[in-house]
Amino acid sequence: MNEAAAPQRRFRSIWISDLHLGTPGCQAGMLLDFLRHTESHYLYLVGDIVDGWQLQRRWYWHQSHNDVIQKILRKARKGTEVTYIPGNHDESARHFLNLAFGGIEIRSEALHVTASGRKLLVIHGDLFDGVVQCARWLAFLGDRLYTLTLKLNRWFNLARARLGLPYWSLAQYLKQRVKNAVSYITDFELALAQEAHRRGVDGVVCGHIHKAEIRQIGGILYCNDGDWVESLTALVETDDGELRILTWRGAENLDQA
């Protein structure tokens, strides 16, 4: 389908993070499909857009990854306010804070005010992750184990597809079942909510842990936009200020969004 003819849904704001461009696990084709079928006044790139950790170990860059970058740049040229907040996997971009490239503003964090007047702190979240900050070697080890899990998952789902079974995520299953992983996620969410409370804002939008969610924590609205490796999710804001998690499965999502 021609891009100009593609059915589109307009939102006031869209948040996406953890694209991990530069890795085989990045679902760049689905992400490009999402970007082609949605428009917004504000677009926030909430960290780990390009995976510098993986690219340092092994170069991988598919044409579809170029297409995603070009599409985001095109949105910025056409008037979308694009803000890029680097994460730990693309931390080298933090050397360019408060600069703009191709109409994309690079910030350490952002304050977003919804149409309904709620103030939201937008931040990747790695600065509130004790593993990343205090034991960097352990974070790199965890990243390698996660990459291995994704490889096993791809082979497993190829077999499931041949049997006519739907996609199943091993990584998501482990996050939900392993006690330490559940505790880590809960601690992370609480730390972000406490920071938002300390700053006197109404909520926080983050990424980092690849777990899309919207919930109240101690009177603070906690929002995580998920990832584009497995869950294929974005956080969106409607024109009246309502926030939703949108899981992308194709243009048919537009009817339910």
FENRAFEN-V950249 format. One record per residue. RES is the residue in one letter. SS is DSSP state (2 for helix, 1 for strand, 0 for the rest). PHI is phi in radians with two decimals (* if undefined). OMEGA is omega in whole degrees, 0 to 359 (none if undefined). Layout:
res = (RES;RES)
ss = (SS;SS)
phi = (PHI;PHI)
omega = (OMEGA;OMEGA)
This chain:
res = (M;N;E;A;A;A;P;Q;R;R;F;R;S;I;W;I;S;D;L;H;L;G;T;P;G;C;Q;A;G;M;L;L;D;F;L;R;H;T;E;S;H;Y;L;Y;L;V;G;D;I;V;D;G;W;Q;L;Q;R;R;W;Y;W;H;Q;S;H;N;D;V;I;Q;K;I;L;R;K;A;R;K;G;T;E;V;T;Y;I;P;G;N;H;D;E;S;A;R;H;F;L;N;L;A;F;G;G;I;E;I;R;S;E;A;L;H;V;T;A;S;G;R;K;L;L;V;I;H;G;D;L;F;D;G;V;V;Q;C;A;R;W;L;A;F;L;G;D;R;L;Y;T;L;T;L;K;L;N;R;W;F;N;L;A;R;A;R;L;G;L;P;Y;W;S;L;A;Q;Y;L;K;Q;R;V;K;N;A;V;S;Y;I;T;D;F;E;L;A;L;A;Q;E;A;H;R;R;G;V;D;G;V;V;C;G;H;I;H;K;A;E;I;R;Q;I;G;G;I;L;Y;C;N;D;G;D;W;V;E;S;L;T;A;L;V;E;T;D;D;G;E;L;R;I;L;T;W;R;G;A;E;N;L;D;Q;A)
ss = (0;0;2;2;2;0;0;0;1;1;1;1;1;1;1;1;0;0;0;0;1;0;0;0;0;0;0;2;2;2;2;2;2;2;2;2;2;1;1;1;1;1;1;1;1;0;0;0;0;1;0;2;2;2;2;2;2;0;0;0;0;0;2;2;2;2;2;2;2;2;2;2;2;2;2;2;2;0;0;0;1;1;1;1;0;0;0;0;0;0;2;2;2;2;2;2;0;0;0;1;1;0;0;1;1;1;0;0;0;1;1;1;1;0;0;0;0;0;1;1;1;1;0;0;0;2;2;2;0;2;2;2;2;2;0;2;2;2;2;2;2;2;2;2;2;2;2;2;2;2;2;2;2;2;2;2;2;2;2;2;2;2;0;0;0;0;0;0;0;2;2;2;2;2;2;2;2;0;2;2;2;2;2;2;2;2;2;2;2;2;2;2;2;2;2;2;2;2;2;0;0;0;1;1;1;1;0;0;0;0;0;0;1;1;1;1;1;0;0;1;1;1;1;1;0;0;0;0;0;0;0;0;1;1;1;1;1;0;0;0;0;0;1;1;1;1;1;0;0;0;0;0;2;2;2;2;0)
phi = (*;-1.06;-1.05;-1.14;-1.59;-1.15;-1.09;-2.27;-2.12;-1.74;-2.08;-1.22;-2.49;-2.36;-2.08;-2.34;-2.67;0.92;-1.28;0.94;-1.04;1.72;-2.25;-1.11;-1.32;-1.10;-1.55;-1.09;-1.10;-1.19;-1.11;-1.09;-1.06;-1.07;-1.13;-1.24;-1.77;-2.29;-2.36;-2.74;-1.30;-2.04;-2.28;-1.88;-1.79;-1.69;1.61;0.94;-1.34;-1.93;-1.58;-1.15;-1.05;-1.23;-1.14;-1.19;-1.50;-2.73;-1.33;-2.53;-2.66;-1.42;-0.99;-1.09;-1.25;-1.04;-1.07;-1.11;-1.03;-1.10;-1.15;-1.15;-1.08;-1.13;-1.08;-1.09;-1.14;-1.55;2.00;-1.19;-1.44;-1.77;-2.07;-1.94;-1.99;-1.08;-1.97;-1.33;-1.36;-2.13;-1.10;-1.07;-1.19;-1.21;-1.25;-2.06;-1.03;1.22;-1.91;-2.24;-2.25;1.05;1.47;-1.79;-1.46;-1.79;-2.34;-1.29;-2.87;-2.54;-1.99;-1.89;-1.90;-1.28;-1.09;-1.59;1.65;-1.34;-1.66;-2.14;-1.37;-1.94;-2.70;-1.12;2.03;-1.12;-1.21;-1.92;-1.88;-1.05;-1.16;-1.19;-1.40;-1.84;-2.48;-1.06;-1.08;-1.22;-1.12;-1.12;-1.10;-1.06;-1.11;-1.18;-1.15;-1.13;-1.07;-1.11;-1.05;-1.13;-1.11;-1.06;-1.13;-1.13;-1.11;-1.07;-1.37;-1.10;-1.15;-1.08;-1.09;-1.14;-1.59;1.36;-1.68;-1.30;-1.09;-2.38;-1.75;-1.16;-1.09;-1.14;-1.07;-1.12;-1.07;-1.44;-1.81;-1.39;-0.97;-1.12;-1.17;-1.09;-1.12;-1.06;-1.11;-1.08;-1.10;-1.09;-1.08;-1.12;-1.09;-1.15;-1.13;-1.14;-1.14;-1.08;-1.09;-1.05;-1.51;1.32;-1.82;-1.53;-2.95;-2.42;-2.07;-2.54;-2.33;1.37;-1.69;1.03;-2.38;-1.21;-2.91;-2.28;-2.79;-1.54;-2.26;1.02;1.47;-1.85;-1.44;-1.72;-2.25;-2.13;-1.48;1.47;-2.78;-2.13;-1.90;-2.24;-1.35;0.95;-2.19;-2.42;-1.68;-2.23;-2.08;-1.41;-1.13;-1.69;1.62;-1.33;-1.84;-2.47;-1.60;-1.92;-1.66;-1.52;-2.23;2.14;-1.07;-1.11;-1.02;-1.09;-1.28;-1.70;-1.24)
omega = (174;185;181;182;184;176;184;173;181;175;176;182;175;174;173;178;174;176;181;171;183;176;177;182;181;179;187;180;179;178;179;177;177;182;179;185;179;174;178;174;178;174;179;174;195;170;183;180;173;184;180;179;182;182;177;182;184;182;175;180;180;179;180;178;172;182;178;179;181;180;179;177;179;177;179;179;183;172;176;177;185;178;181;180;185;175;182;180;176;186;179;178;178;175;186;180;179;172;179;177;179;180;180;181;178;183;175;178;179;173;180;176;182;179;179;174;178;178;183;172;179;187;182;176;183;180;178;179;183;180;181;186;187;181;185;179;180;177;178;177;178;178;180;178;178;177;178;178;179;178;178;181;180;178;180;183;171;178;178;180;179;179;179;181;182;179;177;186;176;182;179;179;181;179;183;187;183;187;181;179;179;179;179;181;180;179;180;181;179;180;179;180;179;177;178;178;180;182;177;177;185;183;181;173;182;175;169;187;175;180;183;182;168;177;177;176;179;179;178;177;179;180;174;186;175;185;177;171;180;189;178;185;174;169;181;176;177;182;179;174;178;179;181;168;177;176;188;174;181;186;178;175;187;180;181;186;none)
